[in-house]
Amino acid sequence: METTKLSSKGQVIIPKHIRESHHWDTGLELQVIEFAGGILLKPNAPFEKTNLSDVAGCLQYTGPRKSDEDIQKVMKQAAKKAWRDRN
């Protein structure tokens, strides 16, 4: 368990290895959620919550239908690339 101090301005330093493991960069907005045992810091969602019906109209694809196999192949390629590029 790590400890940190609260500054006179109410600031808390989150240890570097924790920020890096969560990919938290300078300027990230965090929600401060209070509960009985203390507080929870949680990154703000980058986008507002929406329903599929609110955004589905913007998905105007006019090409040929993709097969499930084509979609799986592309997803595997993307996952492999993300794994290689993670650092």
N, C-alpha and C positions, 0 to 999 in steps of 0.2 A: 504494500500500500504506500502511496506517495502522499506527501503533504505539500501544501502551498500556503501562502499568506494573503490575506485581504489587505489591499493598500488603503491609504487614507481616502482615496477617491472611489473606493468600492471595486477596484479592479483585481482580478485573479489571474495568475499566469497558469495556463494549462501546459504541462510538461511537453517538450518537443516531440518525444517519441509517441506520445498519445495523439498529438495533432497530426503527425505524419501517418500513423496507422489508420486514422479516420479520414485522411486527405483533406484536412481543414486548413485552408490558406487564410492569409491576412484579409480582413474585410468580410469574412463569412458572418452572416447574421445567425445568431443562436436564439432559440426559444428558451426561456427560463421557466421551468415548470416546478412549482412548489408542491411537495407532498409531506406526509407526516414524518418521514425519515430524513428529509433534507431537500435538496433540489436536484433537478435533472436538466442538463444542457442538451438541447436537441437542435440540429440544423433546421433552419426554415426550409420548407419545400420551395424549389426553384420556380414552381408555377402554381397558380391557384387550382384548387380541386375543380374538376369539370366532369360532366357526364358524357358518355360516348355520343349520345344524340346531339350534344352541343358542338362537337368537333368533327363528327363523321362526314359532314358535308364538305369539309376542306380536303378530303382524301379523294381527289379527282384523278383516278388512274384509268387510262383508256387503252392500255396495251392488252396483250393476250393474258388469259388467266394463268397464274402460276400453280404448278402442282405442289402437293404437300412435300414431295421429294425435293423439288427445287428449293422450297423455303427452308427445309431442314439442312440442305447442303450449304446454303448461304449463311444460315445461323451458326453452323459448326465452324465455317471459315471465319466469321466475325468473332466467335468466342476464342478461337485459337489466336487470332491477331490481338485481341484484347489481352489475352494471357501473356503473350510475348512482349507487348508494349506496356505492361503494367508499371514498370519502373521508369 
